[in-house]
Structure formats: C-alpha cells, structure tokens
C-alpha cells in the first residue's frame, strides 16, 4: 500500500524493515543514505524506529522505495504495513478476527494461496497458533483464498507484542540477510546484516585501502561484507580450524573476492607477528562467545591478548570493532591491555543472546 502526500501529490510508499533489536539506527542511516544516493528528495524520505524493537518504519516515493528497499544490507525482511491496533482486553482473539475481516489487503484478491505467520511476545491467554488459526479463518472467509503453509503466495504477518497487534504483508520471502551463497557454513556463523553493521562501525571511506583483518573469521561473513562495501581493501582472515578456513576461502571465492583475500588456517593468538605496525587499516571480528565454541577460554586473558595484538598492528586512531557476549571479561582485558578508547558500545539481540558491538579506537 502507498499513500499520497496531500501537499505534493507524490505517491509515498511505506514499508516495515525487520532487523536485530539494537540495529534500528543502522537501518535508518543506511536507508537515508541509499535514498540520497538515488537522488531522492530528502523531504520525501524518512525512516524511524518502530515502537516494536527490531522494526523500522520507512517511507519514500514509490519508485525510490522499489529500488532502494531490496538493496538494503542491514535488514532481514521487508513488509508492507496493513494496520495496527490494541487488543480487546475482554476478547483479544475476537478483536483480531474482526479487524482482519475488514482489513484491506489487495495482495489477497487474486492470490492462489496464503498463510498467516505470528511472532508473539508477552504474556497472553492465547498462543501464536491461536492467532494464526483465527486470522487465517477470517482471511479465508473474506477472500476465499485457500491456506497453504509451504507453497503460499501471500504471507500475512499478524504479530502480537504485549497488547499491540500489527498486521503486515511480507514483501520478501527469503531473508535479505541470507544473501551470500555459501560453500560451507560455520556452526557459529554471523548473519550478514550484523556483519554489515560491524563493518559500517569501522567508519571507513568507500575507497579505503590497506588491510581489513578478522582474526576469528569463521565462514568469512565479515570479510564478505567488507569486500562488498570497500572494493580497494585487502581482506585477511584467520581461523585455527583449517576446515573453517577452507570454507571461508570457498565462500569468498564464490563471491568473486578470492583475488583480494588471504585466509590463514592457523592460531591467531599472536597475529601481530605477521603484520607491520600500522599495516592493518581496521580490525572487525566476532570472536568465540564460549557458548557453541571456546567454552574453555580464559576470557579476560583472551581479550587482553587480542587487544595487545590489535594495538600493535592498527595505526593511531585506527578502529577495532568486536562483538562480545562476556562484556565484563572484555572490559577487564581492555583495561589491562590499554591502547584503546571506547567510541561506542551497542547492545543487540542475536540468536537468543544479547552481545555488545564494541567500537574501539587506537589511542594516538
């Protein structure tokens, strides 16, 4: 659905972008920049964090939205908003049924099939399955469209967060954050939109040169995002597991980045020995959290060694971006190592945990 601004007559399209909670400001900044790069009038483009975490509401002239939204790298999905309302405390499921019986959803008119998805957060006297059952029955009764949970043509999202219900239609079926074809997948692989945000926090010019280093590269997602954003950077990654390193090499080759990349299947504990002082332009990494991998790590000592190595290879004011789940251990390691000041600490939600993205700057 799009709406025309009455003062201009311009057809404005509104979309919902979904992302990891905590990355809403990254999504907003990316959308505005892409609209600017597309030559759109900034007065007609906007993006604001939604009242629900992990969602951003964006608007732009319809042709601009159609061009910009699918190119977004900080998001998972694009949705078209239909309506939102507060639940009827006395009859919440009945209220959902009544709203969907009257809701205008043009996509349903000629659709061969549909499904209803539900993401529910909070305490309710009903389940997500109850929401999907009631909403599906209401839409079927109105449109006569059959339900198909696997081969659906239209995906209607009916999400409930506390007492707020939102109804959206999915524009994307596959997540935009699954964009990299992978020859191999690491067991703790980072989602591409989070890797994009981490690389963005390094604050590099588009034409930056030198080395972008990831000493715990896994399947190479950070290097893939860095390579896409900065075509003149050399990409260097390390992983102690040669199988993971081989997978990263294959993934980078699949993306056409093999000629700019070097992946080392070795222990990176002393990676500073392999680089000249100041040779590394930026360091962006997602080291083990100690959940799936690295359970036996002494984390304060681990982080201290990481920061000491990073300080030896980064130039003055060079940036290091690191994801950390054990923030206390990181801060202790940072204090003992010295050499950095914290520019930013961004808490995000990722796969059921809440790590922090630390943006550190090498002291001059």
C-alpha atoms as a printed R data frame, in Angstrom:
    type eleno elety resid chain resno       x       y      z
1   ATOM     1    CA   UNK     A     1   0.000   0.000  0.000
2   ATOM     2    CA   UNK     A     2   1.168   3.535 -0.678
3   ATOM     3    CA   UNK     A     3  -0.261   6.867  0.394
4   ATOM     4    CA   UNK     A     4  -0.115  10.202 -1.424
5   ATOM     5    CA   UNK     A     5   1.093  13.251  0.444
6   ATOM     6    CA   UNK     A     6  -1.743  15.792  0.086
7   ATOM     7    CA   UNK     A     7   0.593  18.776 -0.284
8   ATOM     8    CA   UNK     A     8   2.648  17.302 -3.134
9   ATOM     9    CA   UNK     A     9   0.579  14.566 -4.768
10  ATOM    10    CA   UNK     A    10   3.651  12.291 -4.668
11  ATOM    11    CA   UNK     A    11   2.875   8.609 -4.231
12  ATOM    12    CA   UNK     A    12   4.624   7.678 -0.981
13  ATOM    13    CA   UNK     A    13   5.235   4.013 -0.186
14  ATOM    14    CA   UNK     A    14   5.560   2.852  3.412
15  ATOM    15    CA   UNK     A    15   7.450  -0.276  4.412
16  ATOM    16    CA   UNK     A    16   8.467  -2.077  7.580
17  ATOM    17    CA   UNK     A    17  12.075  -3.280  7.742
18  ATOM    18    CA   UNK     A    18  12.878  -6.023 10.258
19  ATOM    19    CA   UNK     A    19  16.322  -6.338 11.801
20  ATOM    20    CA   UNK     A    20  18.039  -7.407 15.013
21  ATOM    21    CA   UNK     A    21  16.882  -5.382 18.013
22  ATOM    22    CA   UNK     A    22  19.600  -2.799 18.613
23  ATOM    23    CA   UNK     A    23  20.379  -2.213 14.923
24  ATOM    24    CA   UNK     A    24  17.465   0.124 14.198
25  ATOM    25    CA   UNK     A    25  19.679   3.222 13.949
26  ATOM    26    CA   UNK     A    26  21.949   1.411 11.470
27  ATOM    27    CA   UNK     A    27  18.929   0.598  9.300
28  ATOM    28    CA   UNK     A    28  17.734   4.188  9.469
29  ATOM    29    CA   UNK     A    29  21.125   5.577  8.450
30  ATOM    30    CA   UNK     A    30  21.526   3.094  5.605
31  ATOM    31    CA   UNK     A    31  18.065   3.814  4.199
32  ATOM    32    CA   UNK     A    32  18.563   7.569  4.251
33  ATOM    33    CA   UNK     A    33  21.946   7.277  2.562
34  ATOM    34    CA   UNK     A    34  20.589   4.995 -0.145
35  ATOM    35    CA   UNK     A    35  17.734   7.444 -0.810
36  ATOM    36    CA   UNK     A    36  20.257  10.295 -1.017
37  ATOM    37    CA   UNK     A    37  22.471   8.296 -3.394
38  ATOM    38    CA   UNK     A    38  19.385   7.598 -5.525
39  ATOM    39    CA   UNK     A    39  18.825  11.341 -5.875
40  ATOM    40    CA   UNK     A    40  15.567  11.340 -3.904
41  ATOM    41    CA   UNK     A    41  14.293  14.491 -2.221
42  ATOM    42    CA   UNK     A    42  15.141  14.043  1.484
43  ATOM    43    CA   UNK     A    43  11.871  15.766  2.414
44  ATOM    44    CA   UNK     A    44  10.034  12.783  0.931
45  ATOM    45    CA   UNK     A    45  12.159  10.034  2.527
46  ATOM    46    CA   UNK     A    46  12.230   9.043  6.162
47  ATOM    47    CA   UNK     A    47  12.916   6.101  8.443
48  ATOM    48    CA   UNK     A    48  12.182   5.855 12.148
49  ATOM    49    CA   UNK     A    49  12.477   3.030 14.689
50  ATOM    50    CA   UNK     A    50   9.094   1.444 15.297
51  ATOM    51    CA   UNK     A    51   7.530   1.137 18.742
52  ATOM    52    CA   UNK     A    52   8.372  -2.580 18.442
53  ATOM    53    CA   UNK     A    53  12.080  -3.369 18.764
54  ATOM    54    CA   UNK     A    54  13.698  -4.806 15.675
55  ATOM    55    CA   UNK     A    55  11.439  -2.895 13.274
56  ATOM    56    CA   UNK     A    56  11.945   0.344 11.333
57  ATOM    57    CA   UNK     A    57   9.167   2.193  9.521
58  ATOM    58    CA   UNK     A    58  10.391   3.726  6.255
59  ATOM    59    CA   UNK     A    59   8.711   5.919  3.650
60  ATOM    60    CA   UNK     A    60   9.810   7.202  0.245
61  ATOM    61    CA   UNK     A    61   8.349   7.904 -3.209
62  ATOM    62    CA   UNK     A    62   7.191   4.550 -4.553
63  ATOM    63    CA   UNK     A    63   9.811   4.249 -7.363
64  ATOM    64    CA   UNK     A    64  12.586   5.114 -4.908
65  ATOM    65    CA   UNK     A    65  11.304   2.590 -2.366
66  ATOM    66    CA   UNK     A    66  11.093  -0.127 -5.022
67  ATOM    67    CA   UNK     A    67  14.734   0.494 -5.964
68  ATOM    68    CA   UNK     A    68  16.227   1.111 -2.522
69  ATOM    69    CA   UNK     A    69  14.482  -1.374 -0.221
70  ATOM    70    CA   UNK     A    70  15.669  -4.621 -1.907
71  ATOM    71    CA   UNK     A    71  19.260  -3.332 -1.811
72  ATOM    72    CA   UNK     A    72  19.259  -2.852  1.982
73  ATOM    73    CA   UNK     A    73  22.010  -4.832  3.731
74  ATOM    74    CA   UNK     A    74  21.178  -4.128  7.393
75  ATOM    75    CA   UNK     A    75  17.771  -5.825  7.401
76  ATOM    76    CA   UNK     A    76  16.160  -9.249  7.328
77  ATOM    77    CA   UNK     A    77  12.779  -8.657  5.685
78  ATOM    78    CA   UNK     A    78  10.640  -6.015  4.006
79  ATOM    79    CA   UNK     A    79   6.949  -5.817  4.876
80  ATOM    80    CA   UNK     A    80   4.057  -3.650  3.756
81  ATOM    81    CA   UNK     A    81   2.090  -2.390  6.756
82  ATOM    82    CA   UNK     A    82  -1.664  -3.007  6.733
83  ATOM    83    CA   UNK     A    83  -2.904  -1.931 10.159
84  ATOM    84    CA   UNK     A    84  -2.132  -1.948 13.872
85  ATOM    85    CA   UNK     A    85  -4.419  -1.854 16.866
86  ATOM    86    CA   UNK     A    86  -4.645  -2.500 20.590
87  ATOM    87    CA   UNK     A    87  -6.049  -5.847 21.634
88  ATOM    88    CA   UNK     A    88  -9.518  -6.041 23.103
89  ATOM    89    CA   UNK     A    89  -8.770  -6.986 26.704
90  ATOM    90    CA   UNK     A    90 -12.062  -8.837 27.072
91  ATOM    91    CA   UNK     A    91 -11.902 -10.698 23.744
92  ATOM    92    CA   UNK     A    92  -8.407 -10.428 22.160
93  ATOM    93    CA   UNK     A    93  -8.837 -13.193 19.592
94  ATOM    94    CA   UNK     A    94 -12.284 -11.949 18.647
95  ATOM    95    CA   UNK     A    95 -10.819  -8.484 18.124
96  ATOM    96    CA   UNK     A    96  -8.152  -9.875 15.804
97  ATOM    97    CA   UNK     A    97 -10.822 -11.731 13.846
98  ATOM    98    CA   UNK     A    98 -12.970  -8.610 13.477
99  ATOM    99    CA   UNK     A    99 -10.078  -6.436 12.278
100 ATOM   100    CA   UNK     A   100  -8.902  -8.973  9.698
101 ATOM   101    CA   UNK     A   101 -12.431  -9.494  8.417
102 ATOM   102    CA   UNK     A   102 -12.484  -5.783  7.495
103 ATOM   103    CA   UNK     A   103  -8.800  -5.150  6.634
104 ATOM   104    CA   UNK     A   104  -7.952  -4.113  3.071
105 ATOM   105    CA   UNK     A   105  -5.242  -6.449  1.752
106 ATOM   106    CA   UNK     A   106  -5.086  -6.087 -2.058
107 ATOM   107    CA   UNK     A   107  -2.497  -8.887 -2.336
108 ATOM   108    CA   UNK     A   108  -5.193 -11.371 -1.291
109 ATOM   109    CA   UNK     A   109  -7.554 -10.504 -4.151
110 ATOM   110    CA   UNK     A   110  -6.026 -12.735 -6.831
111 ATOM   111    CA   UNK     A   111  -3.685 -14.854 -4.697
112 ATOM   112    CA   UNK     A   112  -3.621 -18.591 -5.259
113 ATOM   113    CA   UNK     A   113  -2.894 -19.248 -1.573
114 ATOM   114    CA   UNK     A   114  -1.785 -17.598  1.657
115 ATOM   115    CA   UNK     A   115  -0.504 -18.295  5.114
116 ATOM   116    CA   UNK     A   116  -0.513 -16.387  8.400
117 ATOM   117    CA   UNK     A   117   2.667 -16.027 10.461
118 ATOM   118    CA   UNK     A   118   2.750 -14.821 14.056
119 ATOM   119    CA   UNK     A   119   5.563 -13.558 16.258
120 ATOM   120    CA   UNK     A   120   4.194 -13.166 19.782
121 ATOM   121    CA   UNK     A   121   5.944 -11.540 22.726
122 ATOM   122    CA   UNK     A   122   4.494 -11.093 26.196
123 ATOM   123    CA   UNK     A   123   2.032 -12.893 28.434
124 ATOM   124    CA   UNK     A   124  -1.287 -13.739 26.770
125 ATOM   125    CA   UNK     A   125  -4.174 -16.150 27.375
126 ATOM   126    CA   UNK     A   126  -3.657 -17.486 23.851
127 ATOM   127    CA   UNK     A   127  -0.840 -18.934 21.762
128 ATOM   128    CA   UNK     A   128   0.726 -17.945 18.452
129 ATOM   129    CA   UNK     A   129  -1.080 -20.920 16.915
130 ATOM   130    CA   UNK     A   130  -4.390 -19.487 18.148
131 ATOM   131    CA   UNK     A   131  -3.630 -16.164 16.437
132 ATOM   132    CA   UNK     A   132  -2.753 -17.886 13.168
133 ATOM   133    CA   UNK     A   133  -5.884 -20.047 13.311
134 ATOM   134    CA   UNK     A   134  -8.264 -17.142 13.964
135 ATOM   135    CA   UNK     A   135  -6.573 -14.760 11.496
136 ATOM   136    CA   UNK     A   136  -6.397 -17.452  8.805
137 ATOM   137    CA   UNK     A   137 -10.080 -18.274  9.177
138 ATOM   138    CA   UNK     A   138 -11.039 -14.586  8.948
139 ATOM   139    CA   UNK     A   139  -8.996 -14.010  5.790
140 ATOM   140    CA   UNK     A   140 -10.272 -17.209  4.179
141 ATOM   141    CA   UNK     A   141 -13.859 -16.258  4.927
142 ATOM   142    CA   UNK     A   142 -13.426 -12.824  3.362
143 ATOM   143    CA   UNK     A   143 -11.363 -13.680  0.291
144 ATOM   144    CA   UNK     A   144 -11.997 -17.381 -0.257
145 ATOM   145    CA   UNK     A   145  -8.251 -17.883 -0.682
146 ATOM   146    CA   UNK     A   146  -7.002 -21.305  0.465
147 ATOM   147    CA   UNK     A   147  -4.333 -21.695  3.123
148 ATOM   148    CA   UNK     A   148  -1.018 -23.264  2.079
149 ATOM   149    CA   UNK     A   149   1.665 -23.294  4.753
150 ATOM   150    CA   UNK     A   150   4.522 -24.185  2.392
151 ATOM   151    CA   UNK     A   151   3.642 -23.080 -1.141
152 ATOM   152    CA   UNK     A   152   1.886 -19.853 -0.137
153 ATOM   153    CA   UNK     A   153   1.715 -16.867 -2.498
154 ATOM   154    CA   UNK     A   154   0.993 -14.293  0.234
155 ATOM   155    CA   UNK     A   155   2.440 -14.259  3.750
156 ATOM   156    CA   UNK     A   156   0.371 -12.206  6.195
157 ATOM   157    CA   UNK     A   157   2.225 -11.376  9.414
158 ATOM   158    CA   UNK     A   158  -0.018 -10.922 12.449
159 ATOM   159    CA   UNK     A   159   2.357 -10.102 15.291
160 ATOM   160    CA   UNK     A   160   1.385  -9.511 18.909
161 ATOM   161    CA   UNK     A   161   3.702  -7.631 21.269
162 ATOM   162    CA   UNK     A   162   2.138  -7.134 24.704
163 ATOM   163    CA   UNK     A   163  -1.241  -5.503 23.891
164 ATOM   164    CA   UNK     A   164  -0.293  -4.266 20.410
165 ATOM   165    CA   UNK     A   165  -1.183  -6.220 17.274
166 ATOM   166    CA   UNK     A   166   0.358  -5.366 13.901
167 ATOM   167    CA   UNK     A   167  -0.727  -6.729 10.533
168 ATOM   168    CA   UNK     A   168   1.754  -6.622  7.640
169 ATOM   169    CA   UNK     A   169   2.197  -8.387  4.300
170 ATOM   170    CA   UNK     A   170   5.626  -9.825  3.545
171 ATOM   171    CA   UNK     A   171   7.336  -8.280  0.515
172 ATOM   172    CA   UNK     A   172  10.360 -10.570  0.800
173 ATOM   173    CA   UNK     A   173  10.008 -14.328  1.210
174 ATOM   174    CA   UNK     A   174  13.717 -15.100  1.580
175 ATOM   175    CA   UNK     A   175  15.614 -13.026  4.157
176 ATOM   176    CA   UNK     A   176  17.882 -10.393  2.626
177 ATOM   177    CA   UNK     A   177  20.407 -11.247  5.346
178 ATOM   178    CA   UNK     A   178  20.836 -14.699  3.757
179 ATOM   179    CA   UNK     A   179  22.298 -13.122  0.647
180 ATOM   180    CA   UNK     A   180  25.694 -14.853  0.496
181 ATOM   181    CA   UNK     A   181  25.835 -18.179 -1.331
182 ATOM   182    CA   UNK     A   182  27.969 -20.361  0.914
183 ATOM   183    CA   UNK     A   183  30.087 -23.326  0.015
184 ATOM   184    CA   UNK     A   184  30.362 -24.025  3.759
185 ATOM   185    CA   UNK     A   185  28.588 -22.704  6.864
186 ATOM   186    CA   UNK     A   186  30.369 -22.296 10.200
187 ATOM   187    CA   UNK     A   187  28.425 -23.532 13.282
188 ATOM   188    CA   UNK     A   188  28.583 -20.018 14.787
189 ATOM   189    CA   UNK     A   189  28.185 -18.118 11.503
190 ATOM   190    CA   UNK     A   190  27.268 -14.446 11.803
191 ATOM   191    CA   UNK     A   191  24.213 -13.126  9.971
192 ATOM   192    CA   UNK     A   192  25.166 -10.878  7.079
193 ATOM   193    CA   UNK     A   193  23.214  -7.848  8.320
194 ATOM   194    CA   UNK     A   194  25.106  -7.894 11.634
195 ATOM   195    CA   UNK     A   195  28.407  -8.215  9.773
196 ATOM   196    CA   UNK     A   196  27.361  -5.255  7.615
197 ATOM   197    CA   UNK     A   197  26.693  -3.178 10.746
198 ATOM   198    CA   UNK     A   198  30.032  -4.147 12.294
199 ATOM   199    CA   UNK     A   199  31.921  -3.156  9.138
200 ATOM   200    CA   UNK     A   200  29.979   0.104  8.997
201 ATOM   201    CA   UNK     A   201  31.032   0.923 12.567
202 ATOM   202    CA   UNK     A   202  34.660   0.804 11.412
203 ATOM   203    CA   UNK     A   203  33.869   4.162  9.752
204 ATOM   204    CA   UNK     A   204  35.938   3.581  6.624
205 ATOM   205    CA   UNK     A   205  35.751   5.600  3.423
206 ATOM   206    CA   UNK     A   206  34.308   3.687  0.481
207 ATOM   207    CA   UNK     A   207  37.716   3.808 -1.251
208 ATOM   208    CA   UNK     A   208  39.716   2.895  1.860
209 ATOM   209    CA   UNK     A   209  42.893   0.924  1.163
210 ATOM   210    CA   UNK     A   210  45.086  -1.396  3.184
211 ATOM   211    CA   UNK     A   211  44.035  -4.457  5.166
212 ATOM   212    CA   UNK     A   212  40.768  -5.247  6.864
213 ATOM   213    CA   UNK     A   213  41.548  -8.007  9.347
214 ATOM   214    CA   UNK     A   214  39.267 -10.557 11.006
215 ATOM   215    CA   UNK     A   215  41.390 -12.814 13.258
216 ATOM   216    CA   UNK     A   216  38.380 -15.076 14.048
217 ATOM   217    CA   UNK     A   217  36.781 -15.171 10.618
218 ATOM   218    CA   UNK     A   218  34.776 -18.423 10.754
219 ATOM   219    CA   UNK     A   219  32.981 -18.735  7.422
220 ATOM   220    CA   UNK     A   220  34.076 -15.234  6.373
221 ATOM   221    CA   UNK     A   221  30.835 -13.232  6.672
222 ATOM   222    CA   UNK     A   222  32.550 -10.070  7.915
223 ATOM   223    CA   UNK     A   223  35.092 -10.281  5.094
224 ATOM   224    CA   UNK     A   224  32.286 -10.784  2.560
225 ATOM   225    CA   UNK     A   225  30.526  -7.641  3.758
226 ATOM   226    CA   UNK     A   226  33.763  -5.644  3.896
227 ATOM   227    CA   UNK     A   227  34.635  -6.753  0.384
228 ATOM   228    CA   UNK     A   228  31.257  -5.660 -0.951
229 ATOM   229    CA   UNK     A   229  31.407  -2.247  0.746
230 ATOM   230    CA   UNK     A   230  35.076  -1.392  0.161
231 ATOM   231    CA   UNK     A   231  36.387  -2.544 -3.231
232 ATOM   232    CA   UNK     A   232  40.009  -1.480 -2.610
233 ATOM   233    CA   UNK     A   233  40.579  -3.204  0.739
234 ATOM   234    CA   UNK     A   234  42.626  -6.362  1.096
235 ATOM   235    CA   UNK     A   235  40.784  -8.950  3.163
236 ATOM   236    CA   UNK     A   236  42.679 -11.030  5.712
237 ATOM   237    CA   UNK     A   237  41.122 -13.686  7.921
238 ATOM   238    CA   UNK     A   238  42.330 -16.262 10.437
239 ATOM   239    CA   UNK     A   239  40.757 -19.359 11.933
240 ATOM   240    CA   UNK     A   240  42.540 -22.027 13.961
241 ATOM   241    CA   UNK     A   241  40.385 -24.718 12.305
242 ATOM   242    CA   UNK     A   242  41.703 -25.343  8.790
243 ATOM   243    CA   UNK     A   243  38.303 -26.720  7.785
244 ATOM   244    CA   UNK     A   244  36.680 -23.404  8.711
245 ATOM   245    CA   UNK     A   245  39.453 -21.514  6.922
246 ATOM   246    CA   UNK     A   246  38.903 -23.635  3.800
247 ATOM   247    CA   UNK     A   247  35.188 -22.875  3.993
248 ATOM   248    CA   UNK     A   248  35.890 -19.133  4.246
249 ATOM   249    CA   UNK     A   249  38.172 -19.331  1.206
250 ATOM   250    CA   UNK     A   250  35.446 -21.114 -0.744
251 ATOM   251    CA   UNK     A   251  32.805 -18.584  0.328
252 ATOM   252    CA   UNK     A   252  34.991 -15.635 -0.683
253 ATOM   253    CA   UNK     A   253  35.765 -17.297 -3.993
254 ATOM   254    CA   UNK     A   254  32.042 -17.839 -4.596
255 ATOM   255    CA   UNK     A   255  31.548 -14.087 -4.093
256 ATOM   256    CA   UNK     A   256  34.363 -13.233 -6.507
257 ATOM   257    CA   UNK     A   257  36.683 -11.968 -3.766
258 ATOM   258    CA   UNK     A   258  39.389 -14.640 -3.822
259 ATOM   259    CA   UNK     A   259  41.871 -12.336 -5.547
260 ATOM   260    CA   UNK     A   260  41.640  -9.807 -2.697
261 ATOM   261    CA   UNK     A   261  41.574 -12.261  0.200
262 ATOM   262    CA   UNK     A   262  44.026 -14.311  2.246
263 ATOM   263    CA   UNK     A   263  42.666 -16.792  4.808
264 ATOM   264    CA   UNK     A   264  45.099 -18.386  7.266
265 ATOM   265    CA   UNK     A   265  44.187 -21.706  8.868
266 ATOM   266    CA   UNK     A   266  46.272 -21.072 11.974
267 ATOM   267    CA   UNK     A   267  46.014 -19.975 15.583
268 ATOM   268    CA   UNK     A   268  45.699 -16.174 15.556
269 ATOM   269    CA   UNK     A   269  46.760 -15.623 19.182
270 ATOM   270    CA   UNK     A   270  49.896 -13.766 18.054
271 ATOM   271    CA   UNK     A   271  48.722 -12.361 14.739
272 ATOM   272    CA   UNK     A   272  50.667  -9.143 15.349
273 ATOM   273    CA   UNK     A   273  53.844 -11.038 14.441
274 ATOM   274    CA   UNK     A   274  52.574 -11.307 10.854
275 ATOM   275    CA   UNK     A   275  51.945  -7.598 10.215
276 ATOM   276    CA   UNK     A   276  53.959  -4.398 10.271
277 ATOM   277    CA   UNK     A   277  52.960  -1.716 12.807
278 ATOM   278    CA   UNK     A   278  50.064   0.253 11.354
279 ATOM   279    CA   UNK     A   279  49.626  -2.101  8.399
280 ATOM   280    CA   UNK     A   280  46.045  -3.041  9.303
281 ATOM   281    CA   UNK     A   281  43.550  -0.322  8.380
282 ATOM   282    CA   UNK     A   282  40.732  -1.740 10.527
283 ATOM   283    CA   UNK     A   283  40.036  -4.871 12.541
284 ATOM   284    CA   UNK     A   284  36.480  -6.236 12.658
285 ATOM   285    CA   UNK     A   285  35.788  -9.550 14.332
286 ATOM   286    CA   UNK     A   286  33.305 -11.827 16.064
287 ATOM   287    CA   UNK     A   287  35.425 -13.938 18.446
288 ATOM   288    CA   UNK     A   288  34.032 -17.027 20.229
289 ATOM   289    CA   UNK     A   289  31.374 -16.342 22.856
290 ATOM   290    CA   UNK     A   290  32.094 -19.556 24.727
291 ATOM   291    CA   UNK     A   291  28.614 -20.957 24.060
292 ATOM   292    CA   UNK     A   292  28.962 -23.077 20.915
293 ATOM   293    CA   UNK     A   293  32.742 -22.685 20.670
294 ATOM   294    CA   UNK     A   294  35.518 -21.765 23.084
295 ATOM   295    CA   UNK     A   295  33.978 -22.953 26.348
296 ATOM   296    CA   UNK     A   296  37.406 -23.472 27.969
297 ATOM   297    CA   UNK     A   297  38.757 -19.993 27.146
298 ATOM   298    CA   UNK     A   298  40.040 -17.747 29.942
299 ATOM   299    CA   UNK     A   299  38.202 -14.729 28.554
300 ATOM   300    CA   UNK     A   300  39.888 -11.824 30.404
301 ATOM   301    CA   UNK     A   301  43.295 -13.142 29.269
302 ATOM   302    CA   UNK     A   302  41.919 -13.875 25.802
303 ATOM   303    CA   UNK     A   303  40.659 -10.319 25.327
304 ATOM   304    CA   UNK     A   304  43.829  -8.789 26.745
305 ATOM   305    CA   UNK     A   305  45.916 -10.676 24.211
306 ATOM   306    CA   UNK     A   306  43.550  -9.720 21.401
307 ATOM   307    CA   UNK     A   307  43.761  -6.023 22.285
308 ATOM   308    CA   UNK     A   308  47.535  -6.098 22.653
309 ATOM   309    CA   UNK     A   309  47.893  -7.652 19.203
310 ATOM   310    CA   UNK     A   310  45.390  -5.221 17.690
311 ATOM   311    CA   UNK     A   311  47.179  -2.211 19.164
312 ATOM   312    CA   UNK     A   312  50.421  -3.397 17.562
313 ATOM   313    CA   UNK     A   313  49.013  -3.552 14.022
314 ATOM   314    CA   UNK     A   314  46.498  -0.680 13.846
315 ATOM   315    CA   UNK     A   315  47.557   2.914 13.114
316 ATOM   316    CA   UNK     A   316  46.797   5.721 15.567
317 ATOM   317    CA   UNK     A   317  43.031   6.316 15.570
318 ATOM   318    CA   UNK     A   318  42.516   3.063 13.670
319 ATOM   319    CA   UNK     A   319  39.286   1.318 14.620
320 ATOM   320    CA   UNK     A   320  38.609  -2.096 16.036
321 ATOM   321    CA   UNK     A   321  35.056  -3.476 16.090
322 ATOM   322    CA   UNK     A   322  34.419  -6.564 18.197
323 ATOM   323    CA   UNK     A   323  31.275  -8.466 19.204
324 ATOM   324    CA   UNK     A   324  31.331  -9.719 22.781
325 ATOM   325    CA   UNK     A   325  28.896 -11.631 24.928
326 ATOM   326    CA   UNK     A   326  31.131 -11.566 28.046
327 ATOM   327    CA   UNK     A   327  31.300  -7.833 28.460
328 ATOM   328    CA   UNK     A   328  32.846  -7.900 31.938
329 ATOM   329    CA   UNK     A   329  35.739 -10.032 30.720
330 ATOM   330    CA   UNK     A   330  36.201  -7.765 27.718
331 ATOM   331    CA   UNK     A   331  36.365  -4.638 29.845
332 ATOM   332    CA   UNK     A   332  38.907  -6.223 32.177
333 ATOM   333    CA   UNK     A   333  41.042  -7.326 29.247
334 ATOM   334    CA   UNK     A   334  40.760  -3.890 27.673
335 ATOM   335    CA   UNK     A   335  41.831  -2.144 30.871
336 ATOM   336    CA   UNK     A   336  44.897  -4.352 31.271
337 ATOM   337    CA   UNK     A   337  45.938  -4.132 27.625
338 ATOM   338    CA   UNK     A   338  45.490  -0.381 27.269
339 ATOM   339    CA   UNK     A   339  45.960   1.226 23.880
340 ATOM   340    CA   UNK     A   340  42.263   1.800 23.050
341 ATOM   341    CA   UNK     A   341  39.416   4.079 23.951
342 ATOM   342    CA   UNK     A   342  35.778   3.085 23.562
343 ATOM   343    CA   UNK     A   343  33.907   5.098 20.953
344 ATOM   344    CA   UNK     A   344  30.656   3.170 21.111
345 ATOM   345    CA   UNK     A   345  29.041   0.133 22.725
346 ATOM   346    CA   UNK     A   346  25.866  -1.133 21.052
347 ATOM   347    CA   UNK     A   347  23.771  -3.885 22.642
348 ATOM   348    CA   UNK     A   348  21.964  -6.086 20.108
349 ATOM   349    CA   UNK     A   349  19.892  -9.248 20.141
350 ATOM   350    CA   UNK     A   350  21.315 -12.181 18.206
351 ATOM   351    CA   UNK     A   351  20.163 -15.810 18.221
352 ATOM   352    CA   UNK     A   352  18.699 -15.634 21.726
353 ATOM   353    CA   UNK     A   353  21.649 -13.779 23.294
354 ATOM   354    CA   UNK     A   354  22.412 -10.081 23.768
355 ATOM   355    CA   UNK     A   355  26.015  -9.390 22.728
356 ATOM   356    CA   UNK     A   356  27.509  -5.922 22.539
357 ATOM   357    CA   UNK     A   357  29.223  -4.443 19.495
358 ATOM   358    CA   UNK     A   358  32.225  -2.514 20.832
359 ATOM   359    CA   UNK     A   359  33.728   0.174 18.624
360 ATOM   360    CA   UNK     A   360  37.247   0.927 19.844
361 ATOM   361    CA   UNK     A   361  39.782   3.482 18.615
362 ATOM   362    CA   UNK     A   362  43.544   3.086 18.829
363 ATOM   363    CA   UNK     A   363  44.933   5.811 21.045
364 ATOM   364    CA   UNK     A   364  47.334   8.202 19.290
